[in-house]
Amino acid sequence: TRGQATLPSEVEVYVDGQRVRSERVRPGEFELNDLLTGQGAGAVQVVVRDPYGREQRFDYTPYTTDQLLRAGLAESQYAAGRLRRGYGDRSSDYGPPVASAQHRWGWNDATTLGFRASARPGLYNGGPGLTLRLGHAGVLSTSMPLSDAEGVRGHALALRYDYQSRRWGVGAALRRDGRGYATIGEHLTISNLRQESYLYASGRVGDWGHLWLSRSEARTRDAADVPVPPGFRASMLSDRRSTTLGAARPLPGGLGSVRLSVSRTVDAQ
C-alpha cells in the first residue's frame, strides 16, 4: 500500500473498517508492506494526518489470495519411491517405482506459472499450469496436462474461477478429458471421463452464520470409445449429478461451529 505525505505525519491503516497499523512517516512517498488482510476482496483505507491535524485519505480495494506466489518466489516439490498399493487395507504392499515433480514460480504478484509431472513404468503425465489474479474480480486457474500410456496419448484441460469477499463468494470449475488420457494411480487405467463441471455460491447471513449451495455434474464416454493399450483398463466412472445445500453456524464462546448439509445425487448406475 502506497501513499504520500507532505510533512512528517502519522499514518493509520484500516482494513474493512478495523485499524490494523499506526506509524509515523517522513515527508514524501511511503510504502506499507505485509498488511494483515483476510482472503478475498477487501477494503483498505490509509489516513495520513500531519502535525496541523490535516488529513488525507487513500482508498484501495485489494484482492488477497493464497493461490499466488509473490514475484520472484518459487515453490517446488520432488519425490521418488514405490507406489503404495492397498492403502488402508495392507500395511506394506508396494508396487512399481514412481516419481513426481512440481514447480511453481511467481512471474509477478498477479501471475504464477507452474509445471507438474509424474511417471511410472509405461505411463507419463505432466503439463503446464497458470494462476492469474483478475484485478479485484477474483482468481482464474488453468492447467493442461498431457499423458502417454504405452504409446496411447491423451490430454486434459482444467479451468477454475473463484471470487471471495467478506460476505459472499462464487466459483466455477470445468474439466475435460480427451480420449486416451491417463493419470498415475494404483491401477493402470485410461479415463472414461468426458467432462466434469462444478458451481458453488456461499454467503454470510448477518451474524447467524453461512449458507452455501453447490452443483456438480460429470459426463462420461462409453467404454468402447476408450482406447485401452495392453495392460491397461478403462475407468468405470458413470454419469452423475449432485446438488448440495449447507449451513454453518458458530457456537457461543468460540467453541466451534455446527454444520448441516443436505445432498441429492443422481447416478446413471
N, C-alpha and C positions, 0 to 999 in steps of 0.2 A: 504494500500500500504506500503510495507516494503523496506528498503534499508540499506546500511552500509556506515559509514564514518570513515576514519582513523584519522582525525583531526577535530577540531571544524570547521564546514563547513556551507555554505549557500546552501539551498535546494530549487529548483524551480520545480513546478509540472505543467505539460502541459496536457490538455485534448483535444484531437483532434486538436492539434496544438495551442491551446489558453492557455496562462498562467493563472492558477486559484489560485495558492498559492505560497508564498515565505516565508521561515522562516529559522532560524538558529537552528542547532542541535549539540549535543555533540558527541564526538568520540564514536563509537560503532554502534550497530544496532538501527534503529529508525523505528517508525511506524506512518503513517499519516492516520487519520480516517476522516470520514464524508466529503469525496471529493464530490463536486457537479458535477455529470455527467448526461448526458441525458439517456433516456430509450433505451435499446438495447445494441448492441455491440459497443465498442468504443476503443480508443487507448489512453493509459496513459503513459507519459514519465516523469521520475524523473531524474533531473540533480543535481548532488552533486558536488559543487565547493569548494575546500579547499582554505586556505589563500594564497597559492602559485599559484593559478589560474588553477590547475589541475582539470580535470572534469571526473566524472564517470556518465554513463547513464544507467538507468534501464527502460526497456520497458515492459509494461503489456497490455493485451487485455481483460479487464473485460467485463462481460455481466450484465447489470443492469436492474432490473425489479421490479415493484411494486406488482407483484403477490405473492411474497415470504415474509415471516417474518424472521427477524434475529433470530439466535439461542437463545432459551430461552424465546422469546417473545410469548405472547398469544393474541388472538383476539376472543371475544365471543359476542353473541347476543341472548337474550332470550325474548320471547314475549308471551302474552296470552290475549285473548279477545273474541270477537264475529265476525264472518265472515261478511264482508261488502257485501251487495247484491245490484245489480243495480247501481254500482258506475258511477257517471256522469249523471244518469237519475233520481235517487231519493236520497234525502239527508240523510234520517235517517231510512234506512231499513237494519236490521241486522238479521243474521241467527244463526246457531248453534255455540257453543263455539269452539275455535280453539287455538292451541298452537304451537309454533315453537322454535327450539333451533339450534344454530350454534356455533361451536367452532373450532378454528384453532390454531396450535402450531408449532413454528419453532424448528424442531428437530436439524437442523444445518443450516448454511447460504444458503445451496443449496437445502434443503428439508423442505417442510411444510406439516404437516399432518392435517387432518380435519375430522369433522363429522357434519352432519346436519340431522335434523329430524323435522317432522311436523305431527300433528294429529288433527282429528275432530271425532265426533261420527261415528263409523263404518268404519273409514279409517285411516291408518297409513302409513307414507312414511319416509324413512330415510336410511342413509348408510354412509360409509367412503369415503374420498377423499384424493388425493395426488397431490402436485405440486412439480415438480422437475426441477432444472436448469441443463441443459445438458452441463456443462462446458461453452464454448464460443459458443455453437451451438444452443442456444435457450432455450425455456421453454416447458415442457410437463406437462399437467394436466389430471387427470383422476378421475372419481367417479363411484361408483357402488351402486345406491340406490335400496332398496327393498320396496315393498308395500304389504299391506294386506287390502283388501276390503271385509268385511263381509265373511272372510274365503277364498276368491279368492286371491292367492298370485301371485305376479309378480316381475320382476326385470328389470333393465336397465343398460346400460353401456355407458359411455361418455368418449371420448378421444379428446384432443385438443393439437395442437402443434403451437407455434408461434416463429418466428425469426424476429428481427428488428435490422437494422443497421442505420447509419445516413443517408443513401441514398436509401435503399430499404428494403422491408420486404415481408415475405411469411407466410402463415398459413394454417392449415387444421383442420377440426373438424369432428368427426364421433359420432353419437349416435344411439344406437339400443335399442328398447323397446321390451321386451318379452311379451308373451300373458298374459293378466291379469294385466299389470302394470297400476297403477293409481296414480295421483297426487292430491294434495289439491287444490280445486278451488271452485267457486261459486256453480257449479253443480257437482253431483256425477257421474263421467264419468270414463270409462275404455279406455285407449289409444288404438286406432287402428293403430298407427304409427308403422311401421316395422323398417325403417332405414332412417336416415337423415344425409346428408354429406354437407360439405361446404369447399370451397377452395378460397383463395384470394392471390393476389400479388399486391404490390404497389411499386412505385419508384419515385424518385425525378428527374425532368428533368432540369438540370442546375439551373439557378436562376428563371426559368419560373414558376415552381410550381410542383404539384404532379399529377400522374396518378395512377389509380387502376382498377383492374379487379377482379370480384368475380363470383363464380358459386356455386349454391346450388341445391340440389335435395332431395326430400322426397318420400319415398315409403311406402305405407300403406297396410294393410291386409283387407280382406272382413269383413263386419260386422258379418257375420255368423261364422267367425273364432275367434270372440272375446267373451270370457266368461263373461257374464253380471250377477252379483248377483242381488237379489231383491232390488229395489230402485235405481239402477244404470242404466246408459245407455252407449252405445259405442260412442266415439267421432266420428265426421263426417269429419275428415280430408281426403283429396284426394291426389293422386299422383301429384307432382308439380315439375317443373324445372324452374330455373330463372338464368339469366345471366345479370350482370351489369357492365357497363364501365363508369368510372367517372374521373373528373379532378377538381383540385382546384388550384386557382392562388391568391396569396396575392395582396391586393390593395396597391397603393402607400401611403406612410406616415403612415403605420401601422394602417389603418382604417378598417381592417378586411380582408375578403377574399371572392372570388366568387367561388361557387361550381356548377358544372353541371354534371348530371348523366343521363344515358340512360339505361333502363332495358327492357328485353324481358322475359315474363313469360308464361309458358305453363302449364295449369291446366287440369287435366283429366275431370273435370266437364265442 
